[in-house]
Amino acid sequence: MTQNAEAFDRWIRTDFVAMNTELEEFYFAREDRSAVEGIGDGIKQHLCEEGRLLIAPLLAEGRTTDGFGSAFHLLGNVGLYLGALRRHELTNPDREEQSPHKEASALALHVGAAAGMAPRFATAHLATHNLAVNGVRKSFTALPDEFLFIDENTRGILSFQGAADALRRLVAIGVSSPVADVLFEQAGVALEAVIRFNQRLFETLDIDRFFYSVRPYYKPYRVGRNVYRGANAGDFPGINEIDLLLGLCRASDPYYSQLLLEKMPFMMPGDQAQLRDCMATPSMLDAFLLAAVSYADQPWFQTNARAFLRLCDTFGRTARQHHDMLVDRFITRPAAQVNTRALGSLTASGPPLEVLLRSLERLRDYRCAAPRDDIPTRHRDIERLRALVDIR
């Protein structure tokens, strides 16, 4: 990391956080917490100008070839800066044809191209690759609820990754292996941890603080001429690897493959390659159904198929919990109280709330193998396998 990059990183970890926190306290004290224009303008301009002065020498430096790590962290820092400008309405894609923050946009485009990612901050920047210094991770603010959201979300992601890692190793030994039980158990323990972290978030995170003071930093914003959607908690390969390796979702499904294609640029290049490998790997559900023709009465089939079905049930619980508890509690219900003016930019992913919710419901039902005739869930296949091992 160059001296200019280090100076920018120090600012992101200190003054940047302090100014955002001060602005959030102003907003939260207002009767209409969604109205942020005309509030704290002096602080906003100071934040904007300080960041610009730190970015300008980085742009002039033009060094994005010091290795992926340097480019990735710089991309995250300039992305956090642009995300904060969007949150404070110093940029808004709805009223602009291109970003007014030319230096930051140019740097983000340059570094994004070098890193092989979308030119904005991604989930990994605040989660799995959020380098802590003296026990403090990067964030937009110093609000306890933002730290809680980042930390519990990261714990959930790491646990999903643990489950996906176990399933990848299981593919290498096959579903008939006598030692598959170890890996099914490891994956199940990891998914139970996801459920535990989600429950803790549900019980502890303040609804209003999340909705009004954390969520707005994840809005879409313009980099150059193009609008890039906000970072999404699902922008990591683990959960999709579980989808595909279990067989609850299929890469041949146009809806699901479109979802994967859309999220690829928001993942690290190594994660993108790992996910592409999973897209070409036969699923465990299909392997069990194929084996059932000849081996359904074999002890290995009965034992391992039961373990597989228990794991699918646990994964379905994580999907129902996320949608029916977290999405409903922290997005759907508070959104009902927001005035119509603010609803247009409510979701981080860009589409209107009702469109987002339909998409999340569809994903939930894929992962639960729910009985639906309008989308190709694996409900009938799961029930067929369940009948073979007499699990009701």
ZIVENGI-V902311 format. One record per run of one state. SS is the DSSP state (helix for helix, strand for strand, loop for the rest). FROM is the first residue (numbers start at 1). TO is the last residue. Records with the same first field share a line. If there is no record, write none. Layout:
# ZIVENGI-V902311
SS->FROM-TO ; FROM-TO
This chain:
# ZIVENGI-V902311
loop->1-2 ; 14-14 ; 29-40 ; 62-67 ; 88-92 ; 96-101 ; 116-122 ; 127-132 ; 134-135 ; 137-143 ; 174-179 ; 205-206 ; 219-220 ; 224-225 ; 229-236 ; 247-253 ; 265-268 ; 280-283 ; 296-298 ; 336-339 ; 344-352 ; 368-378 ; 389-392
helix->3-13 ; 15-28 ; 41-61 ; 68-87 ; 93-95 ; 102-115 ; 123-126 ; 144-173 ; 180-204 ; 207-218 ; 237-246 ; 254-264 ; 269-279 ; 284-295 ; 299-335 ; 340-343 ; 353-367 ; 379-388
strand->133-133 ; 136-136 ; 221-223 ; 226-228
